[in-house]
Amino acid sequence: MVLQPAARVREAGQDVTFCCKASGTPAPQKYYWYHNGTLLEGTAERSSGRLALRGLAPEQAGTYHCKASSEAGAIRSAPAHLTVLAPGQQSCRAEPEPSLVELPSECPQDASGSRYYNVGRCPASPCLDGPAEPSGCGGESGLCCGVRRMELRQVPCAGSVLPLKVVAECGCGPCTQPRVLVQGRVTAADTGEPLRFGHIFLGGRKVGFTGYQGSFTIEVPPDTQRLVTRFVDGQQRLVDAVKVLPFDPRGGAVYQEVKMLRKKEPVELDGGRSNAIPLGEAGGREPVGELVLPAGAFLRPSGEVFNGTVKASVTFVDPRDVGTASAASSDLSFANAEGEIVPLRTYGMFAVDFREGKSGAVLQAGPVQVRMDAGQVWMAEHLQKMKLWSLNPESGLWEEEAVLRPAEGGRRRRREERTFLVGNLEIRERRLFNLDVPEDRRCFVKVRAYSNEKFNPYEQLEGVVVSLINLEPQPGFPSNPRAWGRFDSAVTGPNGACLPAFCDARRPDAYTALVTATLGGEELEAVASSPKLNPNAVGVAQPYLGKLGYRRSDHEDPALKKTAFQINVAKPDPNNVDESNGPIYSYRSLRECEEAPVSANHLRFYRVEVDKYEYNVVPFKESDVTSWTGDYLAWWPNPQEFRACYIKVQLQGPQEYMVRSRNVGGSHPRTRGQLYGLRDSRSVRDPLLDNTSGACVEFKCGGMLFDQSLADRTLVSIVPQGSCRRTAINGLLRDYLSRHPPLADNNHTGAFSMLAPLDPLGHNYGIYTVTDQNPRLAKEIAIGRCFAGTSDGFSREMRAGEGTAVTFECQERPPGRESLFQRLLSAPAEA
């Protein structure tokens, strides 16, 4: 499906046109349109992918999708929602929705000590378009609800006031076209070696290379529903990786770690004789099956039989090893006869590479036989449904090659007669194959991510990649998985994420799921399950929680990571009210899962809360790029590029100290003396230096403001909490600042001030700068370098003696004495 129908908003009586377009071989001949899942009469044999509706009535609201078909099969589009308004009804309410931000610790707003303030937000929903599009199938952006007006509030705080901009009015305006990116790193699954200068393909089109460290950035084309990418190792040491990467359609970058399997060392075969290659014999396990190549099976691309020496490499992805799931290709999906993309349950996939022994030229093979040990299929109902599939690298979908039918093994191993499932195959252009069954026992699992362990509904994280691996447990040992069967990923939005998973209504532990979550490459933590299980913290009420058997990865061994949990995917009983409120939803209840209120049952991850705090005068959620508002006081001036800056502070004293950066306009006439924001960070002890700690404190980078017409050198003040005096400034930094006047006054020995450099500088100056399309990732990389004191370090071990910008000597603050730290909370720039 190369053109998807788009959501529309219309008034009753107006017209609307939906469009879709599919490609394939042979080309699709018919298009069918559906309203709320029901085929529309009179559209069954349309050769056009257009649906025109005239004089809309309210009952025509709902979802529309199309299906394209040819002799080869069918494919469905994503659904598009049509909203039909009454005449005069507003599609965007002027009153903002509530949105809370946390104020600094010195700023309680009521008697209860709450520090949360409502700054408002506008939902990024579509607005009423014009009467009709000029062509009916245009790609115009239309109108969307957004911020029309903001107001500056003065919030009482610590005897002074704190400036804060809030949304005062929402309204319709041109929709922004967000830049949607997927970033990440490609490494070998066994050694972690980066894929250097590997080829990147989208469908059949080459779009670039990976970097020296395996890094990549892919811009997602408009109208993309499934981002199918292929990574190719030019040196042919690693198996091509075809990945369906999740992304955030609202804009910004999502980070992915991509693993590639190392090709199995080739064996030399005699092409003139019959050969058999085992599938999955590694680790001393019984093979899942074997690939049988009769004499004369190897062919040159011209069709000529090749009977010489063949170098054959067959790399098997064994689902009996959970560690292989992240390196498997595609997302294990196929298009059924109705064109719906539905999941497969794998019993193993294998990549083949046949080459002539002398020249290294690629060979084809066929017909060959795939024999699968029926004893490896633990679910008896799967024996009748087992098929052989090949991967279409452009669509990322698996396509049926053959049905595997029972046949006697014909030989004894370990005194056992084994039964085999046998299928025939020809190996031509496609080189990746799968032993799979379609699985119709499907559910969705609701997961949310939070910024801390308080699990406040308004502190949910967006842009988190949540991954789920379906596991088939060993009978009697639900915590000891026998094999994995499927994997899926989704990106959290403002209302969490719904992950597809296999489930069972009769046996709760027939399928289990292992779930993880990452944000910008950082692993989030799951809620503890021992020594005592707390349903309120997990997010699921009893008795359903007991049926799910929730266990965090460190349940039995505290030394293990805390970044995953495992559950039984027990399908909810429709007759049990305790199971009707999530976190497991039946496959036909996806919309119910997506729109579930935060009070409904769900499973949780959270960021480990550290002693740091961020305050922006113009509110912005770094996990939601659509929350960016163009304003001279915005901390991030450009939503397409995020530049994170950190300064490293060394503190000599008996304890750890909070360090604050206060950031105001320094040289720009529109912002001079006005606050951009505050950043607090607690210092971390250096393991090698006594009485020494270090803090990596973010400051607002100098540079262009949001209109991109004039740069501002931010006036940055670095103030430790406590009784501290400045003892040293990095010589290179001091020299740089002296050569780039004006100089900021450093007339208080308990602080350090500078006009932020416009150049990126580096660790030799104690300044760490990283530019990226993802704000969270830019900060993670910069702070990693700052902690290590190097230009490329990701160490989380603080080395306070390396790469420091400024040094303070501190004592414990005398009780009752107001600190400079507090006085600089919101002091005017001229103070």
C-alpha positions, -999 to +999 in steps of 0.1 A: +000+000+000+018+031-013-009+057-006-030+055+026-063+073+031-060+103+054-082+114+084-107+141+075-130+165+093-162+178+076-194+195+083-227+177+076-237+183+040-201+187+027-183+163+004-152+142+011-128+120-009-106+092+004-078+078-017-055+048-016-031+031-040-013-002-040+015-016-060+025-052-068+031-078-094+007-082-111-007-047-106-038-045-084-070-045-105-097-040-079-102-017-049-128-023-022-139+003+004-151-004+039-169+018+065-165+006+101-154-028+087-185-032+064-181-034+027-197-004+010-222-014-017-213-004-053-175-003-046-168-040-051-153-037-086-138-002-087-105+000-106-098+033-089-086+038-054-109+068-048-140+069-027-161+101-030-189+107-006-214+136-013-236+154+011-223+138+043-247+128+070-237+123+107-240+085+105-213+084+078-187+093+105-163+066+115-134+047+100-127+040+063-102+017+048-096+002+014-085-032+001-066-037-031-065-072-048-051-090-078-046-127-087-016-128-064-034-117-032-047-087-014-035-059+010-055-036+033-048+001+040-046+016+074-080+030+087-087+067+083-112+084+106-139+107+093-154+133+117-187+148+107-196+180+126-229+197+130-231+231+112-213+257+133-197+231+156-161+238+165-135+212+156-109+228+180-120+240+214-105+274+223-101+263+260-068+244+265-067+209+280-049+206+314-012+198+314+009+200+345+046+209+349+067+206+381+080+238+396+114+239+415+115+225+450+114+261+465+080+268+449+051+250+467+018+263+453-006+253+481-009+242+517-003+206+507+031+214+493+022+206+457+046+220+431+026+213+400+012+241+378-013+238+349+003+253+318-023+239+294-020+221+260-038+220+227-045+185+212-028+181+178-061+169+162-073+177+126-095+207+121-123+213+097-108+214+062-121+233+032-152+221+014-131+197-007-096+191-018-088+203-054-079+169-066-095+148-039-062+129-035-039+158-027-011+156-001-020+190+014-014+193+051-048+208+060-056+225+093-048+212+128-056+224+163-026+242+180-015+270+202-030+304+192-020+325+222+003+321+252+004+343+283+033+350+307+025+343+343+045+353+374+045+323+398+052+330+435+084+312+445+108+315+474+099+351+482+102+361+446+084+353+413+092+328+386+082+335+350+062+308+332+044+308+299+010+290+297-013+283+268-042+308+269-061+298+237-062+271+211-072+275+175-069+260+140-039+267+119-018+250+092-007+215+102+030+212+107+047+185+087+070+169+113+103+154+104+100+117+114+133+100+121+146+066+132+181+066+146+202+039+161+232+017+158+238-016+140+261-042+157+269-079+154+248-099+178+276-121+191+305-096+196+289-061+196+312-051+167+296-022+148+285-026+112+309-001+096+297+015+063+270-010+059+244-004+031+209+007+041+178+000+019+142+012+022+122-013+002+144-018-029+159+017-027+193+024-012+192+054+011+227+055+027+253+039+049+260+032+085+288+052+102+321+041+115+305+032+148+275+016+131+252+046+137+224+055+112+196+080+107+167+073+085+141+099+075+107+082+073+089+089+040+054+104+043+024+080+045+046+052+058+028+027+080+055+000+082+091+012+079+109-018+063+146-014+063+174-038+052+210-036+064+236-052+043+272-060+053+294-052+023+320-076+036+295-105+037+304-115+073+269-108+086+235-120+074+214-093+058+190-079+085+155-070+073+139-050+101+104-034+106+114-004+128+088+014+149+087+052+147+067+081+161+045+096+133+041+128+153+077+137+146+111+135+163+135+106+164+132+071+179+163+052+188+168+015+179+196-010+185+198-033+155+215-067+159+229-087+129+236-124+129+271-136+120+271-159+089+279-195+098+312-206+085+307-222+051+312-259+045+324-274+012+299-297-005+302-318-037+274-304-060+272-337-078+262-356-047+233-355-023+239-334+008+221-326+041+227-296+063+213-296+098+192-267+111+197-257+147+223-281+160+242-255+180+247-258+217+244-295+217+207-294+210+189-318+187+184-301+152+150-287+145+153-302+110+176-303+080+179-290+045+183-318+020+200-310-013+198-337-039+226-343-065+225-317-092+204-292-071+229-263-074+223-240-104+240-210-119+216-180-124+215-190-161+199-223-151+230-244-158+236-272-133+267-268-112+283-300-100+316-286-087+327-276-051+301-255-034+307-233-003+274-235+016+266-213+046+232-219+063+227-197+094+198-208+116+179-185+140+169-209+168+139-198+189+150-222+216+176-196+224+159-164+237+190-144+230+184-147+192+151-129+192+166-094+188+186-106+158+157-122+138+145-105+107+112-087+100+083-087+124+069-122+116+038-110+097+020-120+065-010-107+045-039-131+046-065-135+018-084-105+031-053-083+029-050-080+067-015-081+081-015-109+107+011-125+128+031-158+126+046-179+153+080-191+143+098-224+149+130-212+133+143-192+104+173-198+083+194-177+058+212-195+029+243-185+010+256-209-017+287-199-038+310-216-063+341-228-045+366-211-068+350-180-082+327-172-053+298-166-077+264-169-062+245-201-068+208-210-067+193-243-057+162-263-064+142-282-058+154-289-023+137-305+007+131-290+041+126-317+068+114-306+103+114-328+134+077-329+145+089-336+180+100-300+183+064-288+179+050-287+214+016-274+205-002-303+188-026-280+169+004-264+151+014-297+134-015-294+109-007-257+102+031-257+097+042-240+065+075-229+049+077-192+041+102-168+024+107-132+032+099-104+007+127-079+016+108-050+001+075-054+020+090-071+050+062-097+048+065-134+048+050-152+018+040-189+017+064-213-002+050-247+008+029-266+033+049-291+055+032-325+055+040-355+078+063-382+066+082-409+084+117-400+092+131-433+079+161-434+102+168-439+139+186-415+162+193-423+198+171-454+193+140-433+186+120-433+154+114-396+146+085-382+125+093-354+101+073-326+084+085-323+048+082-295+023+098-286-010+115-253-019+134-236-047+161-211-036+163-182-062+166-145-053+152-148-018+175-162+008+157-160+041+131-187+050+109-195+080+092-225+096+060-208+109+023-213+117-004-186+115-016-180+151-051-167+157-049-166+195-041-129+196-043-101+222-029-067+230-009-058+261-013-022+274+020-007+286+028+028+299+061+045+307+067+072+334+094+097+341+097+084+377+084+059+403+055+082+414+035+071+383+017+104+380-006+103+349+008+136+337+044+124+338+041+097+311+070+094+287+064+094+250+087+081+223+097+050+244+103+018+224+085-010+242+094-045+230+076-078+236+089-113+230+063-141+231+077-171+250+064-207+251+071-219+287+084-254+295+055-274+312+056-269+349+082-241+347+065-209+336+095-188+345+119-210+324+109-204+288+115-232+263+114-211+232+103-177+218+077-175+191+073-139+181+086-104+189+069-070+184+077-033+192+057-002+196+063+034+205+045+050+234+023+080+227+004+103+251-017+073+261+009+045+263+013+017+238-006-015+229+017-044+219+004-074+200+010-108+217-002-144+215-026-153+243-047-182+254-081-183+271-080-219+285-044-221+297-031-188+312+005-199+309+002-213+273+020-181+262+041-158+283+057-125+273+090-108+281+087-070+279+114-044+279+114-006+273+141+019+261+142+056+256+171+070+235+190+037+241+185+040+279+168+010+295+138+018+317+131-001+349+101-023+356+082-024+388+096-049+414+078-082+420+098-092+452+102-094+481+065-083+480+042-078+450+024-044+452-006-044+427-009-006+430+027-001+419+025-028+391-007-011+378-029-042+377-055-051+404-059-085+419-071-112+412-062-107+375-026-098+385-022-132+401-034-149+369-009-130+349+020-142+371+039-109+370+076-114+377+104-088+372+137-101+357+155-100+390+127-119+409+149-148+419+183-133+415+189-097+427+221-095+407+202-095+374+189-064+356+157-048+367+147-037+332+123-065+321+092-082+333+075-115+323+037-122+324+013-150+314-007-136+285-040-148+299-068-138+275-095-119+295-126-138+303-156-118+289-178-131+317-154-119+345-157-082+354-122-083+370-107-090+336-126-064+316-104-034+324-070-043+309-041-047+307-048-076+283-073-069+255-087-092+229-075-088+193-107-071+182-105-045+210-074-026+198-093+008+199-105+001+234-069-006+244-055+025+227-082+048+242-082+032+277-080+058+305-049+060+326-070+047+355-075+013+337-052-016+344-018-013+326+018-025+331+045+000+339+081+011+333+098+042+347+130+061+345+152+057+376+148+090+393+181+107+399+188+139+417+182+163+389+155+188+379+146+207+348+125+238+344+116+256+312+099+289+311+082+278+278+070+242+287+082+214+264+080+176+267+112+162+253+094+129+245+068+147+224+082+170+197+047+182+189+046+200+222+072+225+209+061+261+207+079+288+187+089+314+213+120+335+219+123+320+254+121+284+242+149+262+256+151+243+223+149+269+195+146+244+166+123+213+168+142+197+139+177+199+156+185+197+193+218+209+207+226+198+242+253+215+262+268+205+295+295+220+318+315+198+342+319+211+377+344+196+403+335+200+440+360+194+467+342+187+500+329+160+524+296+153+507+276+154+474+261+188+464+233+200+442+245+223+415+222+247+396+226+264+362+205+296+358+201+305+321+190+339+309+192+359+277+227+374+274+232+392+241+199+390+221+179+422+224+146+403+227+157+380+255+184+399+274+179+394+311+149+371+307+150+336+321+151+306+298+151+279+325+169+262+354+188+229+356+197+212+389+220+182+392+235+164+422+272+157+421+285+122+421+315+110+441+347+102+421+357+066+430+394+075+427+396+109+444+390+114+481+366+142+492+359+150+455+327+148+435+317+160+401+285+173+385+275+174+348+251+203+346+231+212+315+230+248+303+212+264+274+235+265+244+243+297+228+231+301+192+202+311+170+168+316+187+136+303+172+133+328+144+168+317+133+177+354+125+200+363+154+222+344+179+221+348+216+250+340+240+231+327+270+242+342+303+249+310+324+254+311+362+267+279+378+259+278+416+266+249+440+242+245+469+261+250+501+290+271+514+313+270+484+340+291+469+353+290+434+390+279+433+398+273+397+386+278+361+398+257+332+427+276+315+415+269+280+380+279+288+392+311+305+414+319+275+385+313+251+361+336+270+387+363+272+391+362+234+353+364+229+341+395+248+320+407+265+329+389+297+304+379+323+311+393+358+324+367+383+323+389+413+308+363+436+332+337+446+304+312+452+294+311+416+308+309+380+292+329+352+299+329+315+283+340+282+278+307+266+302+300+237+288+298+202+315+273+193+310+236+203+344+236+222+350+201+237+361+181+267+395+200+270+375+230+279+351+212+303+322+219+279+304+190+262+281+196+232+261+172+211+237+179+183+210+154+173+174+152+160+164+136+193+166+158+224+168+129+249+195+111+229+215+144+225+215+148+263+223+111+270+254+112+247+265+146+260+262+136+297+279+103+290+309+121+276+309+146+305+309+118+331+339+101+314+356+134+308+363+124+272+351+133+237+335+098+231+329+082+265+296+067+275+308+058+310+285+064+339+314+064+363+322+100+373+358+110+368+357+144+384+394+150+378+391+149+340+377+174+316+365+199+343+355+235+336+353+250+370+363+238+405+347+247+439+358+240+474+327+234+496+317+229+531+283+219+546+260+249+545+254+263+580+217+256+590+193+285+586+215+305+562+199+313+528+222+301+500+232+319+469+217+289+451+182+300+463+187+337+458+196+331+422+164+312+416+147+341+398+169+372+405+169+397+377+199+397+355+211+431+367+211+420+403 
